[in-house]
Amino acid sequence: MKRKIRVLFVTAECCPYAKVGGLGQISGSLPKKLGENIDIRRVTPLHRSSFIDFKYKIDFPVKIGDKFETCIVKTASNEDIPTYFIANDYYFNRDKIYSYFDDGERFLFFCKAVLNMLKNIPFKPDIIHCNDWHTGFLPMFLKKDGYEGKTIFTIHNLRYQGSIGNEYLEELSLDEKAKLGGDYVNFMRAGFLYSDVVTTVSESYAKEIMKDSSGMEDIIRDKNIEIKGILNGVDYENYNPSKAGELEFPYNIKSIENKKKNKIALQRELNLENADVPLIASVTRLEDYKGIKLIYDAVKALDKPFQFVLLGTGNYYYEQMFKNLCENMKGSAAAVFEYDEALAKRIYAGSDIFLMPSLYEPCGIAQMIALKYGSIPIVRNTGGLSDTIIDYKDKCGNGFLFNEYSSEELKNKISEAIEIYNSTKWISLIKNAMSCDYSLEKSALKYLSLYKMILE
């Protein structure tokens, strides 16, 4: 193919317009890297959080069940990567991106709207790259509509699968409905069943899915699917402690002494005592699978001098737990319950140890960011955490791994890290961490190779 490959990247969230987690982060950064070599566009819902200038492109009706809803397609001006926004106030002009009773209907509308949009714009992609369950029905609609290109379906988290009553998909036969789940058809199953290639966001998570497919076993067996793992990466143009104007004291591997200055600045900002003790941090969503209860129990049980900082939003119950913890540890603990990227970077820069004890973690980006900032990760041995963190032994390694999902094992690993923090080995461990290269360029090259391969 002499011309550039044309790709449409389909996602439910995209930074900086709307972001909940890793999907939004990678949807914002990966297409930009890919755009250096291919003609790539994005399409995403127009969520309420998207505050930019838009241009009207087209509109059309979309049939959802026994009614029609209007889709307005808009584009953003001054974009590095052209992005189409699927606008409908009823479905997407809401306070949150997810967690509504009608999420199935909302993202079925999104899939159908993208299909209709493709019939009304001049851009004709060779590959349509769908991301996570919200896009799962799009490969099916494309195949039934005679699309001649290729589809890729990337799983970001298999635990979230999406479903909707089968009456919304009256065009399917009874046999097709049965394959997709029966009375409630499953978005994720559709993505597996109708895509040309299935990928996920780390090699270890791909292996985990093949062992425990969360209801996809029959499709994987019947289609002989081999899930390809491509590790997400970090945009070092955005996350870099040496970048001017973001930290009070920029630093790199040759000026690690400035990291301590950032720690003092963070202690001052969050009303922590100016103490030379390990500062332990977590930047996370307050959800069960992120190991939040483990962090709480381990921090409470630690019997060594330390400080603790938490930044995150989510479960109100966990917010109250950590508020009480901070009250009982005044001057030694702080929690901020919001998403603030600038503060997150100051926490990465000012902290010594970074906790990520997830029950499962398809990829994880926070631990890779922490490495770049020299905040030593303590992570559970699962998914993408296993692919990026090497347990520190005899001067080798970039962090700490533990296996059992328990607060006791997490506490023991923190204690082990604190012992090394108080030794001459700590600086060499920071250098090991900061030397790691998990750049987004590596991910982009692997996706580019995949795009070329499936078009051969």
VOGU-3710 file (C-alpha; in Angstrom, 3 decimals, decimal comma):
1> mkrkirvlfv> 0,000/0,000/0,000  1,738/3,167/-1,239  -0,517/5,688/0,502  -0,701/6,010/4,277  -2,862/3,482/6,136  -6,154/5,059/7,217  -7,387/4,181/10,725  -10,460/5,228/12,713  -9,833/4,928/16,466  -13,142/4,432/18,318
11> taeccpyakv> -13,308/5,094/22,074  -15,826/5,985/24,788  -13,454/8,462/26,448  -10,514/10,487/25,245  -8,191/12,811/27,127  -8,304/15,817/27,341  -12,034/15,893/26,532  -13,214/13,173/28,894  -11,220/10,770/31,056  -12,019/8,215/33,741
21> gglgqisgsl> -8,943/6,004/33,576  -6,363/4,368/31,357  -8,699/4,104/28,356  -9,105/7,883/28,216  -5,397/8,423/28,748  -4,254/6,068/26,000  -6,988/7,275/23,611  -5,623/10,787/23,985  -1,968/9,960/23,491  -1,581/6,819/21,341
31> pkklgenidi> -3,267/8,185/18,167  -0,928/11,189/18,262  2,097/8,893/18,140  0,510/6,751/15,434  -0,337/9,886/13,481  3,349/10,395/12,715  3,171/7,395/10,345  -0,475/6,871/9,359  -3,659/8,828/8,630  -5,579/8,314/11,869
41> rrvtplhrss> -8,794/9,917/13,140  -10,665/9,446/16,409  -14,354/9,254/17,220  -15,759/9,580/20,740  -18,988/10,713/22,430  -19,353/14,414/23,180  -19,524/14,269/26,977  -20,470/17,239/29,120  -16,868/17,546/30,348  -15,618/18,462/26,845
51> fidfkykidf> -15,106/22,227/26,979  -13,731/23,265/23,593  -14,931/24,928/20,411  -16,715/22,558/18,048  -17,770/22,762/14,440  -20,979/21,219/13,176  -20,339/18,479/10,613  -23,527/16,502/9,919  -26,622/15,111/11,626  -28,837/12,091/11,069
61> pvkigdkfet> -31,401/9,911/12,887  -30,358/6,702/14,660  -32,876/3,940/15,358  -32,720/2,700/18,949  -35,355/0,092/19,751  -38,732/1,482/18,684  -37,635/5,142/18,544  -35,250/7,430/16,683  -32,638/9,650/18,331  -30,743/12,432/16,549
71> civktasned> -26,984/12,218/16,244  -25,036/15,415/15,584  -21,440/14,885/14,496  -19,054/17,677/15,437  -15,334/18,216/15,005  -12,795/20,107/17,059  -10,738/22,942/15,632  -6,939/23,134/15,940  -6,513/19,416/16,585  -3,277/17,462/16,035
81> iptyfiandy> -5,410/14,390/15,377  -8,799/14,981/13,711  -11,515/13,920/16,143  -15,214/13,349/15,473  -17,605/13,840/18,371  -20,920/11,972/18,552  -23,329/14,416/20,166  -26,709/13,656/21,703  -27,720/15,522/24,845  -30,015/12,798/26,134
91> yfnrdkiysy> -27,288/10,154/26,113  -24,076/12,069/26,718  -24,767/15,469/28,283  -24,484/14,029/31,792  -22,401/14,566/34,921  -20,532/11,270/34,582  -19,255/9,232/31,649  -20,424/5,847/32,970  -22,479/4,160/35,700  -26,002/4,882/34,454
101> fddgerflff> -28,837/2,357/34,265  -29,045/2,863/30,484  -25,331/2,569/29,655  -26,150/-0,289/27,284  -28,574/1,910/25,326  -26,175/4,846/25,364  -23,295/2,919/23,835  -25,483/0,994/21,412  -26,448/4,452/20,136  -22,739/5,306/19,921
111> ckavlnmlkn> -21,953/2,166/17,862  -24,847/2,778/15,477  -23,989/6,465/15,183  -20,376/5,682/14,200  -21,658/3,259/11,544  -23,936/5,959/10,086  -21,229/8,617/10,335  -18,925/6,533/8,143  -21,527/6,617/5,376  -21,642/10,421/5,500
121> ipfkpdiihc> -17,996/11,516/5,676  -15,255/11,352/2,998  -12,771/9,565/5,298  -12,803/5,840/4,457  -10,672/3,863/6,928  -8,770/0,696/6,089  -8,922/-0,319/9,747  -11,428/0,499/12,463  -9,799/0,128/15,866  -12,479/-0,401/18,548
131> ndwhtgflpm> -11,711/-0,035/22,248  -13,431/-1,877/25,086  -17,021/-3,023/25,504  -18,624/0,324/24,603  -17,612/-0,290/20,967  -18,279/-4,043/20,926  -21,248/-4,021/18,552  -19,550/-1,845/15,946  -17,571/-4,695/14,267  -20,833/-6,652/13,965
141> flkkdgyegk> -22,698/-3,720/12,403  -19,795/-3,125/10,009  -19,696/-6,740/8,840  -23,469/-6,846/8,303  -23,213/-3,573/6,364  -20,574/-4,942/3,984  -17,537/-3,048/5,303  -14,488/-4,357/3,420  -11,780/-3,137/5,770  -10,420/-4,757/8,933
151> tiftihnlry> -11,505/-4,395/12,556  -9,407/-4,592/15,714  -11,012/-4,936/19,139  -8,823/-3,974/22,108  -9,814/-5,128/25,600  -8,868/-2,642/28,297  -10,712/-4,430/31,115  -12,550/-7,733/30,586  -14,444/-7,413/33,883  -16,634/-4,667/32,399
161> qgsigneyle> -18,603/-6,183/29,511  -21,831/-4,215/28,898  -25,222/-5,668/27,962  -28,627/-4,663/26,619  -31,971/-6,391/26,095  -32,044/-8,301/22,796  -35,205/-6,451/21,685  -32,904/-3,532/20,820  -31,231/-5,705/18,175  -34,212/-6,994/16,239
171> elsldekakl> -32,059/-7,369/13,109  -30,309/-10,371/14,730  -31,487/-13,932/14,275  -32,356/-16,058/17,300  -29,115/-17,978/16,802  -27,073/-14,755/16,741  -28,803/-13,498/19,879  -28,062/-16,805/21,608  -24,357/-16,561/20,707  -24,259/-13,035/22,135
181> ggdyvnfmra> -25,877/-13,963/25,440  -29,574/-14,662/24,896  -32,135/-12,294/26,413  -29,418/-9,762/27,269  -26,843/-9,511/24,516  -23,261/-8,802/25,532  -21,160/-6,026/23,943  -17,857/-7,737/24,789  -18,950/-11,035/23,239  -19,856/-9,169/20,043
191> gflysdvvtt> -16,394/-7,597/19,965  -14,745/-11,011/20,301  -17,067/-12,682/17,818  -17,032/-10,213/14,915  -13,591/-8,542/15,045  -10,749/-9,639/12,795  -8,138/-9,269/15,544  -8,484/-9,120/19,344  -5,790/-7,405/21,401  -5,329/-6,321/24,979
201> vsesyakeim> -3,092/-3,912/26,842  -0,280/-6,138/28,150  1,229/-9,524/27,385  0,545/-10,881/30,873  -3,103/-9,803/30,755  -3,460/-11,556/27,385  -2,237/-14,777/29,028  -4,574/-14,257/31,983  -7,559/-13,837/29,629  -6,670/-17,047/27,816
211> kdssgmedii> -6,730/-18,868/31,180  -9,834/-17,157/32,604  -11,942/-15,641/29,848  -14,874/-14,388/31,959  -17,531/-15,977/29,768  -15,677/-15,748/26,436  -14,281/-19,304/26,527  -16,615/-20,694/23,861  -15,880/-17,881/21,395  -12,125/-18,110/21,935
221> rdknieikgi> -12,319/-21,880/21,382  -14,665/-21,848/18,377  -12,903/-18,967/16,587  -9,445/-20,146/17,711  -8,714/-16,603/18,884  -5,185/-15,758/19,934  -5,280/-12,541/21,926  -2,294/-10,312/21,231  -0,907/-8,304/24,153  0,552/-4,868/23,409
231> lngvdyenyn> 1,693/-2,984/26,481  0,397/0,559/26,805  3,072/3,187/27,219  3,641/6,583/28,785  3,709/9,840/26,853  7,030/11,163/28,147  6,363/14,517/26,526  3,580/14,931/29,091  5,027/12,965/32,026  8,607/14,053/32,478
241> pskagelefp> 10,098/15,456/35,716  12,626/17,506/33,741  9,910/19,396/31,840  10,136/23,101/32,536  7,224/24,888/34,176  5,507/21,882/35,823  7,524/21,205/38,967  9,054/23,719/41,339  12,334/21,851/40,961  12,667/20,003/37,628
251> yniksienkk> 15,046/17,052/37,711  16,352/14,054/35,786  18,510/11,041/36,559  21,584/13,307/36,845  19,949/15,712/39,313  18,065/13,377/41,661  18,854/15,694/44,565  16,058/17,956/43,281  13,552/15,188/43,979  14,019/15,807/47,698
261> knkialqrel> 13,298/19,515/47,152  10,020/18,570/45,466  9,235/16,353/48,444  9,669/19,281/50,831  7,466/21,432/48,569  4,762/18,718/48,544  4,907/18,378/52,327  4,397/22,124/52,613  1,516/22,107/50,083  -0,360/19,278/51,837
271> nlenadvpli> 0,343/20,438/55,413  2,627/17,542/56,233  5,493/17,856/58,672  8,889/18,627/57,157  10,334/15,256/58,131  12,985/13,110/56,452  10,868/9,961/56,412  9,648/7,933/53,417  6,660/9,557/51,738  4,306/6,846/50,465
281> asvtrledyk> 1,743/7,771/47,804  -1,113/6,427/45,729  -2,755/8,133/42,743  -5,728/5,949/41,941  -9,439/5,424/41,502  -11,123/4,481/44,766  -12,463/1,134/43,562  -12,304/-2,283/45,197  -10,100/-3,932/42,581  -7,458/-1,219/42,963
291> gikliydavk> -6,627/-2,643/46,407  -7,822/0,437/48,302  -8,732/-1,543/51,435  -5,310/-3,198/51,358  -3,647/0,222/51,259  -5,757/1,449/54,175  -5,069/-1,610/56,354  -1,352/-1,724/55,511  -0,826/1,978/56,212  -2,656/1,689/59,542
301> aldkpfqfvl> -0,538/-1,311/60,546  2,888/0,124/59,667  5,126/0,528/62,709  7,891/2,572/61,067  8,083/6,373/60,611  6,496/7,412/57,292  4,079/9,834/55,628  1,190/9,001/53,315  -0,555/10,868/50,476  -3,627/9,752/48,502
311> lgtgnyyyeq> -5,089/11,379/45,386  -8,210/9,900/43,821  -11,959/9,808/43,380  -14,553/7,065/43,510  -16,257/5,141/46,286  -17,649/7,459/48,969  -17,099/4,780/51,630  -13,359/4,786/50,934  -13,266/8,571/50,976  -14,670/8,566/54,519
321> mfknlcenmk> -12,186/5,877/55,610  -9,216/7,901/54,441  -10,626/11,152/55,844  -10,689/9,481/59,259  -7,188/8,108/58,723  -5,874/11,581/57,934  -7,591/13,016/61,020  -5,824/10,409/63,165  -2,481/11,004/61,413  -2,480/14,811/61,240
331> gsaaavfeyd> 0,780/16,085/59,874  1,667/12,626/58,534  -1,159/11,875/56,079  -3,152/13,788/53,476  -5,900/12,838/51,023  -7,316/14,810/48,092  -10,536/13,432/46,582  -10,496/14,845/43,061  -8,632/14,325/39,832  -5,933/16,955/39,456
341> ealakriyag> -3,236/16,058/36,928  -0,894/18,860/37,994  -1,100/17,717/41,633  -0,631/14,107/40,511  2,679/15,067/38,894  3,786/16,867/42,074  2,921/13,730/44,060  4,900/11,493/41,678  7,826/13,906/42,008  7,613/14,364/45,784
351> sdiflmpsly> 6,896/10,799/46,880  9,447/8,076/47,577  7,219/4,998/47,313  4,169/4,410/45,111  1,484/1,827/45,977  -0,501/-0,129/43,387  -1,709/-3,381/45,020  -4,415/-4,187/42,449  -6,475/-7,382/42,547  -6,110/-7,327/38,771
361> epcgiaqmia> -4,587/-4,729/36,464  -4,846/-5,184/32,684  -1,985/-2,748/32,106  -1,684/0,111/34,546  -0,025/3,359/33,573  0,504/4,927/37,000  3,337/2,539/37,924  5,167/3,454/34,697  4,757/7,165/35,404  6,017/6,595/38,962
371> lkygsipivr> 9,159/4,931/37,565  9,910/7,955/35,386  9,623/10,235/38,442  11,738/7,951/40,647  8,863/7,049/42,971  9,475/3,359/43,631  6,421/1,202/42,871  5,167/-1,545/45,173  2,727/-3,576/43,094  0,925/-6,885/43,103
381> ntgglsdtii> 2,205/-9,475/40,630  -0,641/-9,331/38,091  -1,334/-8,188/34,518  0,668/-5,255/33,242  2,202/-4,707/36,676  4,074/-8,004/36,192  5,316/-6,802/32,792  6,745/-3,527/34,045  7,998/-3,996/37,629  11,006/-6,174/38,479
391> dykdkcgngf> 11,374/-7,086/42,151  14,477/-5,448/43,646  17,183/-7,955/44,583  20,948/-7,427/44,836  21,004/-4,056/43,027  18,752/-5,343/40,218  15,113/-4,403/39,772  13,038/-1,234/39,650  10,463/-1,770/42,407  8,794/-4,362/44,601
401> lfneysseel> 6,398/-7,194/43,707  4,186/-9,278/45,986  1,875/-12,171/45,130  -0,837/-12,708/47,725  -3,707/-10,225/47,675  -3,472/-9,306/51,362  -2,738/-6,215/53,419  -0,213/-8,202/55,459  1,914/-8,961/52,402  1,614/-5,360/51,214
411> knkiseaiei> 2,691/-4,122/54,642  5,695/-6,476/54,596  6,764/-5,162/51,185  6,420/-1,554/52,352  8,576/-2,401/55,385  11,159/-3,992/53,075  11,168/-0,871/50,895  11,564/1,408/53,936  14,613/-0,584/55,063  16,234/-0,013/51,659
421> ynstkwisli> 15,132/3,648/51,730  17,195/3,999/54,898  20,274/2,498/53,228  22,778/3,562/50,580  21,003/1,316/48,046  18,053/3,685/47,604  19,700/6,064/45,129  20,732/3,176/42,861  17,140/1,879/43,008  15,835/5,322/41,963
431> knamscdysl> 18,303/5,323/39,056  17,135/1,854/38,001  13,537/3,102/38,004  14,225/6,306/36,105  16,265/4,416/33,488  13,261/2,319/32,423  11,802/3,023/29,000  8,069/2,359/28,716  7,514/5,051/26,136  4,395/5,333/24,044
441> eksalkylsl> 6,584/5,208/20,919  7,213/1,515/21,600  3,479/0,806/21,817  2,823/2,813/18,656  5,432/0,835/16,674  3,808/-2,455/17,708  0,341/-1,241/16,683  1,759/0,020/13,403  3,242/-3,425/12,730  -0,125/-5,000/13,564
451> ykmile> -1,963/-2,641/11,198  0,418/-3,509/8,367  0,177/-7,228/9,080  -3,630/-7,459/8,968  -3,765/-5,517/5,693  -1,312/-7,824/3,912
//
